[in-house]
């Protein structure tokens, strides 16, 4: 009989995932440093008003979180045949417990990655609503994490770094995290509202401005989450080794 979401096993798996990340922290540190440096370079413009700086802080926090979540989810299957991944796939745990460990890891890493950018923003005179912004970052990360996890099963391990870089930079630009959506090129502006990063950005921009995202954004978030969960479960079950009974 499989164990369904025991908290002790979930906590243990989450901790082990974080320890495995600390063995090779460079991609994580890059995702932390780049958005913070971007805020320091452009967010301190003396000609910018407070509202713009607040929105830009939200964009940088989302950009930082996106890098961490994408790296975490894609690397979860980076070496499908190494001992750790083989061990995870034969554990007597329900698939949802393994997905839960991934999401719990991301929740902790989001707190760290977004916290660095937002702390810098606060120190430079921007007032940030911490709780609402964190919740928006966390909710927006869920479909991205699930989609990246599914993708990691279908892309060759040697191609994952290239795929990760393309998705990170490409979806950040198309989602309006680098430049306000109204400044995007016409074709990109047409595609942008349909991307998960734009939905994520809309959630964070609303939260950091102490308001709620429109219903349309919530519906898109739900749609991307449902799609990501379905693909992640299908991919996981396809790759899973026979279980010990």
SULLIN-V60524 format. One record per residue. N is the residue number from 1. RES is the residue in three letters. PHI is phi in whole degrees, 0 to 359 (NA if undefined). Layout:
N|RES|PHI ; N|RES|PHI
This chain:
1|UNK|NA ; 2|UNK|281 ; 3|UNK|269 ; 4|UNK|259 ; 5|UNK|55 ; 6|UNK|291 ; 7|UNK|296 ; 8|UNK|295 ; 9|UNK|293 ; 10|UNK|298 ; 11|UNK|296 ; 12|UNK|296 ; 13|UNK|296 ; 14|UNK|298 ; 15|UNK|297 ; 16|UNK|294 ; 17|UNK|295 ; 18|UNK|293 ; 19|UNK|298 ; 20|UNK|294 ; 21|UNK|292 ; 22|UNK|292 ; 23|UNK|287 ; 24|UNK|219 ; 25|UNK|274 ; 26|UNK|295 ; 27|UNK|296 ; 28|UNK|295 ; 29|UNK|295 ; 30|UNK|298 ; 31|UNK|294 ; 32|UNK|283 ; 33|UNK|285 ; 34|UNK|300 ; 35|UNK|296 ; 36|UNK|294 ; 37|UNK|295 ; 38|UNK|297 ; 39|UNK|294 ; 40|UNK|296 ; 41|UNK|283 ; 42|UNK|245 ; 43|UNK|283 ; 44|UNK|263 ; 45|UNK|301 ; 46|UNK|295 ; 47|UNK|274 ; 48|UNK|276 ; 49|UNK|278 ; 50|UNK|296 ; 51|UNK|298 ; 52|UNK|294 ; 53|UNK|295 ; 54|UNK|294 ; 55|UNK|295 ; 56|UNK|293 ; 57|UNK|299 ; 58|UNK|296 ; 59|UNK|296 ; 60|UNK|294 ; 61|UNK|295 ; 62|UNK|293 ; 63|UNK|300 ; 64|UNK|297 ; 65|UNK|295 ; 66|UNK|301 ; 67|UNK|298 ; 68|UNK|294 ; 69|UNK|294 ; 70|UNK|296 ; 71|UNK|297 ; 72|UNK|298 ; 73|UNK|289 ; 74|UNK|292 ; 75|UNK|284 ; 76|UNK|297 ; 77|UNK|237 ; 78|UNK|298 ; 79|UNK|232 ; 80|UNK|297 ; 81|UNK|250 ; 82|UNK|283 ; 83|UNK|303 ; 84|UNK|295 ; 85|UNK|291 ; 86|UNK|297 ; 87|UNK|297 ; 88|UNK|299 ; 89|UNK|283 ; 90|UNK|251 ; 91|UNK|295 ; 92|UNK|282 ; 93|UNK|240 ; 94|UNK|295 ; 95|UNK|304 ; 96|UNK|295 ; 97|UNK|292 ; 98|UNK|291 ; 99|UNK|294 ; 100|UNK|297 ; 101|UNK|296 ; 102|UNK|297 ; 103|UNK|292 ; 104|UNK|293 ; 105|UNK|300 ; 106|UNK|297 ; 107|UNK|299 ; 108|UNK|290 ; 109|UNK|290 ; 110|UNK|297 ; 111|UNK|302 ; 112|UNK|285 ; 113|UNK|292 ; 114|UNK|291 ; 115|UNK|299 ; 116|UNK|295 ; 117|UNK|297 ; 118|UNK|291 ; 119|UNK|295 ; 120|UNK|299 ; 121|UNK|298 ; 122|UNK|297 ; 123|UNK|294 ; 124|UNK|258 ; 125|UNK|101 ; 126|UNK|258 ; 127|UNK|270 ; 128|UNK|248 ; 129|UNK|282 ; 130|UNK|299 ; 131|UNK|297 ; 132|UNK|297 ; 133|UNK|294 ; 134|UNK|296 ; 135|UNK|299 ; 136|UNK|296 ; 137|UNK|298 ; 138|UNK|293 ; 139|UNK|296 ; 140|UNK|293 ; 141|UNK|283 ; 142|UNK|299 ; 143|UNK|296 ; 144|UNK|296 ; 145|UNK|298 ; 146|UNK|292 ; 147|UNK|296 ; 148|UNK|293 ; 149|UNK|297 ; 150|UNK|298 ; 151|UNK|298 ; 152|UNK|296 ; 153|UNK|279 ; 154|UNK|251 ; 155|UNK|256 ; 156|UNK|300 ; 157|UNK|301 ; 158|UNK|288 ; 159|UNK|265 ; 160|UNK|298 ; 161|UNK|301 ; 162|UNK|294 ; 163|UNK|298 ; 164|UNK|299 ; 165|UNK|295 ; 166|UNK|297 ; 167|UNK|293 ; 168|UNK|297 ; 169|UNK|286 ; 170|UNK|296 ; 171|UNK|288 ; 172|UNK|295 ; 173|UNK|291 ; 174|UNK|296 ; 175|UNK|283 ; 176|UNK|83 ; 177|UNK|276 ; 178|UNK|269 ; 179|UNK|221 ; 180|UNK|307 ; 181|UNK|308 ; 182|UNK|287 ; 183|UNK|262 ; 184|UNK|288 ; 185|UNK|303 ; 186|UNK|307 ; 187|UNK|294 ; 188|UNK|294 ; 189|UNK|297 ; 190|UNK|289 ; 191|UNK|277 ; 192|UNK|310 ; 193|UNK|298 ; 194|UNK|269 ; 195|UNK|272 ; 196|UNK|294 ; 197|UNK|288 ; 198|UNK|292 ; 199|UNK|300 ; 200|UNK|300 ; 201|UNK|300 ; 202|UNK|299 ; 203|UNK|298 ; 204|UNK|289 ; 205|UNK|299 ; 206|UNK|292 ; 207|UNK|294 ; 208|UNK|288 ; 209|UNK|265 ; 210|UNK|61 ; 211|UNK|220 ; 212|UNK|255 ; 213|UNK|292 ; 214|UNK|300 ; 215|UNK|303 ; 216|UNK|301 ; 217|UNK|293 ; 218|UNK|297 ; 219|UNK|294 ; 220|UNK|296 ; 221|UNK|299 ; 222|UNK|296 ; 223|UNK|295 ; 224|UNK|295 ; 225|UNK|295 ; 226|UNK|297 ; 227|UNK|296 ; 228|UNK|298 ; 229|UNK|296 ; 230|UNK|298 ; 231|UNK|294 ; 232|UNK|295 ; 233|UNK|293 ; 234|UNK|297 ; 235|UNK|295 ; 236|UNK|296 ; 237|UNK|290 ; 238|UNK|293 ; 239|UNK|271 ; 240|UNK|293 ; 241|UNK|281 ; 242|UNK|304 ; 243|UNK|271 ; 244|UNK|281 ; 245|UNK|261
